[in-house]
Amino acid sequence: MTERYCEPQNNWIAAKIVEWAGKNNVDVEVSWLTWAEITPKLATAMEAGTLPDVFYGGVSPVLMDPTNIYTLPVDDILNELGWDNIFERHTLQVKIKGKYYAVPFGNMINVTHLIKSLFEKGKKAANITDFPDSGGPLPETWDDYVLLAEAMKKWDPNHHAFGLTLGEGATDGSETWCMTWFPYGGEFMTEPSVSGIKFRSKESVENMYRIKEWYDKGYISPDAITESGYWNNEQYLTRASVMIVEGPTPFYKATTTDPSLVADTMLLPPPSGPKGLIGLGGTYSWHIIKTTEHQDLCKDLILYFYKDKKAYTSYVVDGACCHIPLLKDVAEEAAKQFMPEIIGPYMEALEKCTVATQTWPYNLPSRVQGEIYSDFTYAHMMMHVLVDGWEPEKAVDWAADHIEEIAKRVYGS
């Protein structure tokens, strides 16, 4: 299973598995892996024939590439849960050729964490009343946030407004690339084939220039070139940046350590661009590996997590509603129990956004995408420009050559 930033939710899942095992007289072994470890570990286990019976985590490019699916269809589980009570849009990432190959449990999207007190200081320093694109007092587009970054420099020339990771950062650097690329028309792939890879484009070059400009102007700190998977979270938790864009796990951390920061936070939709409001998101799901000899037990275990709705609601609330549940009635009850004035806008953001995965606009798992996330292709491309002094065109060509080489190996030339 993949660890999450929210320890209570990790513990709850582990305890629930042990509880189910005890009731069914079943021996269960649970292994936890970090987000950065999961893809290479699954790939190794696949080659060795040692995959687990059940995997819980983000939709896996190793297990669910449509050209070679290693998980069982779970349409029967979703039917039993009842489609009238399911957020259907949360299931789109696991729907391949008309069948569902995983059961979503917790769904999330990267949202803007805006620190109100810093935000107001910047607006005052630059005499901003309304933002041009939004037409209102809050920013909406990346261009609006650039205006805010300029305003923050007027308030404090040493302030770095964008708490965005640029280095490996346990894939956070890769997320920065996607979040600033997709809203401007960037595309990774359109189909599982070599010709379907679309990275080599003017949009990619333009985005590299965009990030370089933000970095050169000091909107992003030089410290953002980091291997730390928590750097962007800390930019928010220490109030070092006026905004970050991340799943609301840093907000959860604040609820356990800094109530004043919680009161000083707005959770807003991610910044949009000319192509609309496209938010990087995903779903933590239950996958049944097709080689298991225990299909019925696996299905029973998965259903156990959904049918106790009081416990499911507690899971969501204990994690500060960072994960929106699959079931509508559980989401409604959780929102009532935990800070509805903050969580309400987050759920609204999730509904407004077109949710993109790293393979946008294909939006299904791909082993090509899995490999470049694991080897930090995007982060290394950005570092070639920001640290090594490469021209953006050269860096994008370097990354495109690498991605296309992987695609030829995965899909054939």
FIRO-243786 format. One record per residue (C-alpha): x, y, z; residue in three letters. Coordinates in Angstrom, 2 decimals. Layout:
# FIRO-243786
u X v Y w Z type ala;
...
# end
This chain:
# FIRO-243786
u 0.00 v 0.00 w 0.00 type met;
u 1.09 v 3.55 w -0.64 type thr;
u 1.70 v 5.75 w 2.40 type glu;
u -0.08 v 9.07 w 2.55 type arg;
u 0.98 v 12.27 w 4.30 type tyr;
u -1.91 v 11.76 w 6.73 type cys;
u -0.79 v 9.23 w 9.34 type glu;
u -4.24 v 8.71 w 10.95 type pro;
u -5.60 v 7.55 w 7.61 type gln;
u -2.68 v 5.14 w 7.11 type asn;
u -3.27 v 3.74 w 10.59 type asn;
u -7.01 v 3.50 w 10.05 type trp;
u -6.62 v 1.46 w 6.85 type ile;
u -4.09 v -0.89 w 8.46 type ala;
u -6.32 v -1.38 w 11.51 type ala;
u -9.35 v -2.02 w 9.33 type lys;
u -7.48 v -4.73 w 7.42 type ile;
u -6.47 v -6.43 w 10.67 type val;
u -10.06 v -6.15 w 11.92 type glu;
u -11.41 v -7.79 w 8.74 type trp;
u -8.75 v -10.51 w 8.88 type ala;
u -9.66 v -11.36 w 12.47 type gly;
u -13.35 v -11.64 w 11.67 type lys;
u -12.63 v -13.91 w 8.69 type asn;
u -9.80 v -15.94 w 10.22 type asn;
u -7.42 v -14.86 w 7.45 type val;
u -3.67 v -14.22 w 7.70 type asp;
u -2.75 v -10.89 w 6.12 type val;
u 0.60 v -9.22 w 5.54 type glu;
u 0.59 v -5.44 w 4.99 type val;
u 3.52 v -3.57 w 3.42 type ser;
u 3.74 v 0.22 w 3.10 type trp;
u 5.71 v 2.09 w 0.43 type leu;
u 6.23 v 5.78 w -0.20 type thr;
u 4.81 v 7.45 w -3.29 type trp;
u 8.23 v 7.67 w -4.91 type ala;
u 8.93 v 3.95 w -4.30 type glu;
u 5.70 v 2.44 w -5.49 type ile;
u 6.15 v 2.35 w -9.29 type thr;
u 9.66 v 0.80 w -9.36 type pro;
u 8.74 v -1.64 w -6.58 type lys;
u 5.63 v -2.83 w -8.42 type leu;
u 7.60 v -3.17 w -11.66 type ala;
u 10.19 v -5.32 w -9.88 type thr;
u 7.50 v -7.45 w -8.25 type ala;
u 5.79 v -7.94 w -11.59 type met;
u 8.98 v -9.20 w -13.20 type glu;
u 9.66 v -11.50 w -10.25 type ala;
u 6.10 v -12.82 w -10.09 type gly;
u 5.68 v -11.60 w -6.51 type thr;
u 2.84 v -9.10 w -6.86 type leu;
u 0.50 v -8.88 w -3.84 type pro;
u -3.11 v -10.02 w -3.90 type asp;
u -4.40 v -6.47 w -3.38 type val;
u -2.77 v -3.10 w -3.96 type phe;
u -4.04 v 0.15 w -2.44 type tyr;
u -2.72 v 3.42 w -3.82 type gly;
u -2.81 v 5.77 w -6.77 type gly;
u -3.91 v 4.28 w -10.07 type val;
u -0.79 v 2.38 w -11.08 type ser;
u 0.78 v 2.80 w -14.54 type pro;
u 2.52 v -0.53 w -13.95 type val;
u -0.66 v -2.46 w -13.20 type leu;
u -3.17 v -0.66 w -15.41 type met;
u -1.57 v 0.35 w -18.69 type asp;
u -4.41 v -0.49 w -21.11 type pro;
u -2.00 v -2.44 w -23.30 type thr;
u -1.28 v -4.90 w -20.47 type asn;
u -3.67 v -4.81 w -17.51 type ile;
u -2.65 v -6.73 w -14.38 type tyr;
u -5.79 v -6.07 w -12.33 type thr;
u -9.22 v -7.68 w -12.37 type leu;
u -12.40 v -5.89 w -13.43 type pro;
u -14.38 v -4.76 w -10.38 type val;
u -17.66 v -3.74 w -11.98 type asp;
u -19.48 v -6.11 w -9.65 type asp;
u -18.13 v -4.31 w -6.57 type ile;
u -19.18 v -0.91 w -7.90 type leu;
u -22.61 v -2.28 w -8.81 type asn;
u -23.03 v -3.59 w -5.27 type glu;
u -22.09 v -0.18 w -3.83 type leu;
u -24.80 v 1.40 w -5.99 type gly;
u -24.15 v 3.84 w -8.81 type trp;
u -26.81 v 6.26 w -7.56 type asp;
u -24.55 v 6.92 w -4.53 type asn;
u -21.21 v 7.01 w -6.41 type ile;
u -19.37 v 10.07 w -7.73 type phe;
u -19.06 v 8.69 w -11.25 type glu;
u -16.43 v 11.26 w -12.25 type arg;
u -14.10 v 9.73 w -9.63 type his;
u -14.21 v 6.42 w -11.50 type thr;
u -13.11 v 7.72 w -14.91 type leu;
u -9.41 v 7.11 w -14.23 type gln;
u -10.05 v 3.40 w -13.65 type val;
u -12.42 v 2.84 w -16.59 type lys;
u -10.71 v 1.14 w -19.52 type ile;
u -12.58 v -0.06 w -22.59 type lys;
u -15.89 v -0.03 w -20.77 type gly;
u -14.78 v -1.89 w -17.63 type lys;
u -13.55 v -0.72 w -14.23 type tyr;
u -10.22 v -2.11 w -13.03 type tyr;
u -9.98 v -0.57 w -9.55 type ala;
u -12.34 v 0.74 w -6.86 type val;
u -11.68 v 4.41 w -5.95 type pro;
u -11.61 v 5.08 w -2.22 type phe;
u -10.21 v 8.59 w -1.71 type gly;
u -10.08 v 11.20 w -4.46 type asn;
u -8.13 v 14.43 w -4.43 type met;
u -6.96 v 17.31 w -6.55 type ile;
u -4.12 v 19.77 w -6.10 type asn;
u -5.63 v 23.02 w -4.87 type val;
u -4.27 v 26.45 w -4.07 type thr;
u -3.43 v 26.99 w -0.39 type his;
u -3.57 v 30.80 w -0.08 type leu;
u -2.42 v 32.44 w 3.16 type ile;
u -4.87 v 35.27 w 3.72 type lys;
u -2.72 v 37.57 w 5.86 type ser;
u 0.19 v 37.52 w 3.39 type leu;
u -2.20 v 37.86 w 0.48 type phe;
u -3.74 v 41.01 w 1.93 type glu;
u -0.29 v 42.54 w 2.55 type lys;
u 0.66 v 41.99 w -1.08 type gly;
u -2.61 v 43.40 w -2.40 type lys;
u -2.22 v 46.47 w -0.20 type lys;
u 1.40 v 47.05 w -1.24 type ala;
u 0.45 v 46.98 w -4.93 type ala;
u -2.93 v 48.68 w -4.46 type asn;
u -4.79 v 45.73 w -6.02 type ile;
u -8.55 v 45.65 w -5.64 type thr;
u -9.54 v 43.16 w -8.32 type asp;
u -7.55 v 40.78 w -10.52 type phe;
u -7.85 v 41.22 w -14.29 type pro;
u -8.77 v 37.68 w -15.29 type asp;
u -11.04 v 36.83 w -12.39 type ser;
u -12.65 v 40.28 w -12.30 type gly;
u -12.85 v 39.93 w -8.53 type gly;
u -10.82 v 40.14 w -5.32 type pro;
u -9.32 v 36.65 w -5.63 type leu;
u -6.92 v 35.40 w -8.31 type pro;
u -8.04 v 32.62 w -10.64 type glu;
u -5.55 v 32.26 w -13.50 type thr;
u -1.77 v 31.83 w -13.50 type trp;
u -1.59 v 35.37 w -14.92 type asp;
u -3.54 v 36.62 w -11.90 type asp;
u -1.10 v 34.81 w -9.61 type tyr;
u 1.87 v 36.37 w -11.46 type val;
u 0.34 v 39.76 w -10.66 type leu;
u 0.14 v 38.63 w -7.02 type leu;
u 3.80 v 37.50 w -7.12 type ala;
u 4.79 v 40.96 w -8.38 type glu;
u 2.72 v 42.51 w -5.59 type ala;
u 4.43 v 40.35 w -2.97 type met;
u 7.82 v 41.65 w -4.19 type lys;
u 6.59 v 45.20 w -3.54 type lys;
u 5.66 v 44.16 w -0.01 type trp;
u 8.91 v 42.27 w 0.58 type asp;
u 11.57 v 42.00 w -2.15 type pro;
u 12.80 v 38.75 w -0.56 type asn;
u 9.42 v 37.02 w -0.68 type his;
u 9.06 v 34.03 w -3.03 type his;
u 5.34 v 33.88 w -3.77 type ala;
u 5.09 v 30.48 w -5.45 type phe;
u 5.87 v 27.55 w -3.16 type gly;
u 6.38 v 25.22 w -6.13 type leu;
u 9.00 v 22.45 w -6.09 type thr;
u 11.35 v 22.42 w -9.08 type leu;
u 13.67 v 19.53 w -8.17 type gly;
u 12.88 v 15.84 w -7.78 type glu;
u 10.91 v 16.40 w -4.59 type gly;
u 9.42 v 12.89 w -4.53 type ala;
u 7.67 v 13.76 w -7.86 type thr;
u 6.52 v 17.24 w -6.67 type asp;
u 8.76 v 18.82 w -9.31 type gly;
u 6.98 v 16.74 w -11.93 type ser;
u 3.66 v 17.97 w -10.58 type glu;
u 4.82 v 21.57 w -10.88 type thr;
u 5.53 v 20.97 w -14.55 type trp;
u 2.12 v 19.44 w -15.20 type cys;
u 0.18 v 22.08 w -13.23 type met;
u 1.78 v 24.92 w -15.19 type thr;
u 1.74 v 23.11 w -18.54 type trp;
u -1.72 v 21.58 w -18.96 type phe;
u -3.70 v 24.85 w -18.50 type pro;
u -1.65 v 26.35 w -21.36 type tyr;
u -2.34 v 23.52 w -23.79 type gly;
u 0.44 v 21.11 w -22.89 type gly;
u -0.27 v 17.45 w -23.68 type glu;
u 1.63 v 14.33 w -22.70 type phe;
u -0.16 v 11.74 w -24.82 type met;
u -3.37 v 11.10 w -26.71 type thr;
u -3.19 v 7.31 w -27.10 type glu;
u -0.95 v 4.39 w -26.04 type pro;
u 1.46 v 4.46 w -28.98 type ser;
u 4.67 v 6.14 w -30.04 type val;
u 2.77 v 8.55 w -32.28 type ser;
u 0.46 v 9.31 w -29.36 type gly;
u 3.28 v 10.93 w -27.33 type ile;
u 2.88 v 14.71 w -27.71 type lys;
u 5.53 v 16.12 w -25.39 type phe;
u 7.70 v 17.60 w -28.18 type arg;
u 5.71 v 20.81 w -28.76 type ser;
u 5.79 v 24.58 w -28.66 type lys;
u 3.65 v 24.42 w -25.52 type glu;
u 6.42 v 22.51 w -23.75 type ser;
u 9.04 v 25.05 w -24.80 type val;
u 6.79 v 27.93 w -23.77 type glu;
u 6.21 v 26.37 w -20.37 type asn;
u 9.94 v 25.95 w -19.82 type met;
u 10.42 v 29.64 w -20.60 type tyr;
u 7.54 v 30.47 w -18.25 type arg;
u 9.07 v 28.57 w -15.32 type ile;
u 12.51 v 30.07 w -16.05 type lys;
u 11.04 v 33.58 w -15.99 type glu;
u 9.32 v 32.95 w -12.65 type trp;
u 12.54 v 31.53 w -11.24 type tyr;
u 14.71 v 34.38 w -12.55 type asp;
u 12.32 v 37.00 w -11.14 type lys;
u 12.37 v 35.34 w -7.73 type gly;
u 8.74 v 34.25 w -7.70 type tyr;
u 10.10 v 30.76 w -6.92 type ile;
u 12.91 v 30.26 w -4.40 type ser;
u 16.28 v 28.79 w -5.46 type pro;
u 15.70 v 26.33 w -2.60 type asp;
u 12.86 v 24.84 w -4.67 type ala;
u 15.46 v 22.76 w -6.52 type ile;
u 15.37 v 20.04 w -3.91 type thr;
u 14.99 v 16.30 w -3.44 type glu;
u 12.70 v 16.83 w -0.44 type ser;
u 9.16 v 15.60 w -0.89 type gly;
u 7.94 v 18.03 w 1.77 type tyr;
u 9.58 v 21.28 w 0.64 type trp;
u 6.43 v 22.77 w -0.88 type asn;
u 4.42 v 21.68 w 2.16 type asn;
u 6.87 v 23.49 w 4.42 type glu;
u 6.59 v 26.66 w 2.35 type gln;
u 2.97 v 26.73 w 3.42 type tyr;
u 3.40 v 25.46 w 6.98 type leu;
u 6.09 v 28.04 w 7.75 type thr;
u 4.28 v 30.84 w 5.88 type arg;
u 7.33 v 31.25 w 3.63 type ala;
u 5.21 v 31.61 w 0.46 type ser;
u 1.83 v 33.22 w 0.00 type val;
u 0.61 v 30.22 w -2.00 type met;
u 1.32 v 26.62 w -2.88 type ile;
u -0.61 v 24.23 w -5.12 type val;
u -0.86 v 20.78 w -3.60 type glu;
u -3.37 v 18.20 w -2.48 type gly;
u -4.77 v 19.47 w 0.83 type pro;
u -2.44 v 17.31 w 2.91 type thr;
u -0.41 v 20.36 w 4.07 type pro;
u -3.70 v 21.83 w 5.24 type phe;
u -4.33 v 18.61 w 7.16 type tyr;
u -0.92 v 18.99 w 8.81 type lys;
u -1.83 v 22.52 w 9.87 type ala;
u -4.99 v 21.23 w 11.55 type thr;
u -2.78 v 19.09 w 13.82 type thr;
u -0.05 v 21.67 w 14.51 type thr;
u -1.12 v 25.26 w 13.85 type asp;
u -4.78 v 26.29 w 14.30 type pro;
u -3.90 v 29.90 w 13.53 type ser;
u -2.66 v 28.88 w 10.06 type leu;
u -5.89 v 26.95 w 9.46 type val;
u -7.86 v 30.10 w 10.21 type ala;
u -5.53 v 32.04 w 7.89 type asp;
u -5.98 v 29.68 w 4.92 type thr;
u -8.19 v 29.71 w 1.87 type met;
u -8.39 v 26.52 w -0.21 type leu;
u -9.11 v 27.63 w -3.77 type leu;
u -9.22 v 25.93 w -7.17 type pro;
u -5.82 v 25.49 w -8.82 type pro;
u -4.74 v 28.31 w -11.14 type pro;
u -6.31 v 28.08 w -14.58 type ser;
u -5.01 v 29.06 w -17.99 type gly;
u -6.13 v 29.70 w -21.57 type pro;
u -7.28 v 26.08 w -21.87 type lys;
u -9.43 v 26.30 w -18.78 type gly;
u -9.47 v 25.02 w -15.22 type leu;
u -7.46 v 21.81 w -15.45 type ile;
u -6.44 v 20.45 w -12.07 type gly;
u -3.89 v 17.73 w -11.46 type leu;
u -5.59 v 15.05 w -9.42 type gly;
u -6.00 v 11.39 w -8.83 type gly;
u -7.64 v 8.65 w -6.89 type thr;
u -6.35 v 6.26 w -4.26 type tyr;
u -7.98 v 2.99 w -5.22 type ser;
u -8.20 v -0.71 w -4.40 type trp;
u -6.75 v -2.97 w -7.11 type his;
u -7.15 v -6.77 w -7.20 type ile;
u -4.16 v -8.39 w -8.92 type ile;
u -5.34 v -10.81 w -11.60 type lys;
u -2.94 v -13.58 w -10.51 type thr;
u -4.43 v -13.86 w -7.03 type thr;
u -5.90 v -17.17 w -5.92 type glu;
u -8.16 v -15.33 w -3.45 type his;
u -10.48 v -13.23 w -5.59 type gln;
u -13.54 v -13.62 w -3.37 type asp;
u -11.59 v -12.74 w -0.21 type leu;
u -10.13 v -9.69 w -1.93 type cys;
u -13.57 v -8.47 w -2.97 type lys;
u -14.93 v -9.04 w 0.52 type asp;
u -12.05 v -7.06 w 2.03 type leu;
u -12.62 v -4.13 w -0.30 type ile;
u -16.36 v -4.02 w 0.34 type leu;
u -15.65 v -4.05 w 4.09 type tyr;
u -14.16 v -0.55 w 3.79 type phe;
u -17.26 v 0.95 w 2.18 type tyr;
u -20.12 v -0.73 w 3.97 type lys;
u -19.29 v 0.65 w 7.41 type asp;
u -20.24 v 4.19 w 6.44 type lys;
u -19.78 v 5.61 w 9.93 type lys;
u -16.17 v 4.38 w 9.93 type ala;
u -15.66 v 5.56 w 6.34 type tyr;
u -16.87 v 9.04 w 7.35 type thr;
u -14.46 v 9.04 w 10.30 type ser;
u -11.62 v 8.17 w 7.94 type tyr;
u -12.44 v 11.20 w 5.81 type val;
u -12.90 v 13.58 w 8.76 type val;
u -9.75 v 12.42 w 10.57 type asp;
u -7.78 v 13.33 w 7.45 type gly;
u -9.30 v 16.83 w 7.38 type ala;
u -11.37 v 15.81 w 4.35 type cys;
u -8.22 v 15.73 w 2.20 type cys;
u -9.65 v 12.70 w 0.42 type his;
u -13.12 v 13.05 w -1.03 type ile;
u -14.79 v 9.64 w -0.68 type pro;
u -16.33 v 7.66 w -3.52 type leu;
u -19.77 v 7.61 w -1.88 type leu;
u -21.90 v 10.74 w -2.01 type lys;
u -23.63 v 10.28 w 1.35 type asp;
u -20.27 v 9.80 w 3.10 type val;
u -18.92 v 13.00 w 1.49 type ala;
u -21.98 v 14.97 w 2.56 type glu;
u -21.77 v 13.80 w 6.16 type glu;
u -18.00 v 14.39 w 6.36 type ala;
u -18.39 v 17.94 w 5.08 type ala;
u -20.92 v 18.66 w 7.83 type lys;
u -18.59 v 17.36 w 10.52 type gln;
u -15.35 v 19.09 w 9.54 type phe;
u -14.96 v 22.83 w 8.86 type met;
u -17.65 v 23.15 w 6.18 type pro;
u -16.61 v 26.78 w 5.55 type glu;
u -13.21 v 25.52 w 4.30 type ile;
u -13.93 v 22.03 w 3.02 type ile;
u -17.01 v 23.21 w 1.13 type gly;
u -14.92 v 25.35 w -1.27 type pro;
u -12.45 v 22.45 w -1.70 type tyr;
u -15.24 v 20.08 w -2.74 type met;
u -16.60 v 22.80 w -5.00 type glu;
u -13.13 v 23.14 w -6.58 type ala;
u -13.05 v 19.42 w -7.22 type leu;
u -16.40 v 19.63 w -8.99 type glu;
u -15.43 v 22.66 w -11.08 type lys;
u -12.14 v 21.26 w -12.33 type cys;
u -11.42 v 19.09 w -15.27 type thr;
u -9.29 v 16.56 w -13.42 type val;
u -6.11 v 15.65 w -15.27 type ala;
u -3.68 v 12.86 w -14.59 type thr;
u -0.03 v 12.96 w -15.64 type gln;
u -0.96 v 11.45 w -19.04 type thr;
u -3.31 v 14.30 w -19.95 type trp;
u -5.35 v 14.39 w -22.17 type pro;
u -5.28 v 10.59 w -22.52 type tyr;
u -5.91 v 10.48 w -18.77 type asn;
u -5.42 v 6.73 w -18.37 type leu;
u -2.40 v 4.94 w -16.88 type pro;
u 0.69 v 4.52 w -19.02 type ser;
u 3.94 v 2.72 w -18.30 type arg;
u 5.74 v 5.48 w -20.20 type val;
u 4.41 v 8.08 w -17.78 type gln;
u 5.26 v 5.80 w -14.86 type gly;
u 8.88 v 5.57 w -15.94 type glu;
u 9.44 v 9.28 w -16.46 type ile;
u 7.92 v 10.06 w -13.07 type tyr;
u 10.15 v 7.48 w -11.43 type ser;
u 13.31 v 8.80 w -13.09 type asp;
u 12.28 v 12.46 w -12.58 type phe;
u 12.55 v 13.43 w -16.24 type thr;
u 10.66 v 16.70 w -15.81 type tyr;
u 12.71 v 17.77 w -12.79 type ala;
u 15.99 v 17.01 w -14.55 type his;
u 14.80 v 18.93 w -17.62 type met;
u 14.06 v 21.99 w -15.48 type met;
u 17.39 v 21.71 w -13.67 type met;
u 19.22 v 21.58 w -16.99 type his;
u 17.80 v 25.04 w -17.69 type val;
u 17.84 v 26.59 w -14.22 type leu;
u 21.14 v 25.16 w -12.99 type val;
u 23.13 v 24.06 w -16.03 type asp;
u 22.17 v 27.02 w -18.20 type gly;
u 20.68 v 25.10 w -21.13 type trp;
u 18.34 v 26.86 w -23.50 type glu;
u 14.73 v 25.74 w -22.96 type pro;
u 14.53 v 24.34 w -26.50 type glu;
u 17.54 v 22.09 w -25.87 type lys;
u 16.16 v 20.85 w -22.55 type ala;
u 12.73 v 20.06 w -24.02 type val;
u 14.33 v 18.18 w -26.92 type asp;
u 16.44 v 16.20 w -24.43 type trp;
u 13.33 v 15.22 w -22.44 type ala;
u 11.34 v 14.47 w -25.60 type ala;
u 14.09 v 12.16 w -26.92 type asp;
u 14.07 v 10.28 w -23.61 type his;
u 10.27 v 9.99 w -23.46 type ile;
u 10.00 v 8.81 w -27.07 type glu;
u 12.73 v 6.23 w -26.49 type glu;
u 10.76 v 4.78 w -23.58 type ile;
u 7.57 v 4.83 w -25.67 type ala;
u 9.27 v 2.81 w -28.43 type lys;
u 10.34 v 0.22 w -25.86 type arg;
u 6.88 v 0.03 w -24.25 type val;
u 4.67 v 0.25 w -27.33 type tyr;
u 7.00 v -0.85 w -30.11 type gly;
u 8.33 v 1.33 w -32.91 type ser;
# end
